[in-house]
Amino acid sequence: MKGKFLYVGAAILSLAMISSAVIAKRSSDLEIVYYDQKGQEVGGKYYSCFGSVSQWGTVTANAQKFSSPCDL
């Protein structure tokens, strides 16, 4: 019986740790802009401070990253 309570306690602790990691905000947002061979912007990806991700256009090897701090 004691082992069963230990197992349940460990499961609850694991779920609490996972949920806190999901809720945690980023320290900065991140924007990646993708360019073609001519230097024209062809796509982008944005990671918000709250964890959402937006993407549009084409992903290329020629990219530039921009970030700004989040208000924690």
N, C-alpha and C positions, 0 to 999 in steps of 0.2 A: 504494500500500500504506500509506503514511504517513497519507493522508487517511482510510483505513478505520479505522485505530487511533484517530485523533482523533475520528471519529464515534462509535465504540464507547465511548471514554472520556467523551464528552459525555453519552451516553445513561446510562451508569452514574452519573455525577455527578447527573444530573437525577433518577434514581430514588432516590438517597440523600437528596436534598433533600426530595423528596415524602414519603418514608417517615418522615423525622425530623419533619416537620410533622404527620403523622398521629399519631405517638407522643407528641408534646409534650402535656403536661398544661396545663389551664387554670389561670390564676392565682386564679380564684374560681369557686365554683359559682353557679348562677343559678336561682332559682325565680320563676315568673310565675304569679300567681293571677288568674283571670278572674271577674268579678262580673256579675250581671244588673242590670237597672235598679233593682231593690229593694235592691241591695247584698248579695244572697245569693251565696255562692261557687258557681260553676257549672262550673269547669274549672281546669286547671292544666298547667303544663309545667315540667320540671326538666332542667337541663343539669348533669351531674355534673362533678367535677374531672377525671375520666378520659375525658370525651368522650361518654359515653352520654346519650341523651335519652329522657325518659319524658313522656307526655302523656295526659291523661284529660279527659273532659267536653267542654264547649263553649268555643270561643275567642270572646271579645267585645272590643269596643273599650275597655271599662272594666276596666283591669288594674293590678295593683300588682306591682312587682319587688322581690325580696329576694335578697341575695347574702351569702356569707361566704367568707373567704379559704381557699384550699386549702393544705394542708401540703406545701410543695414539697420 
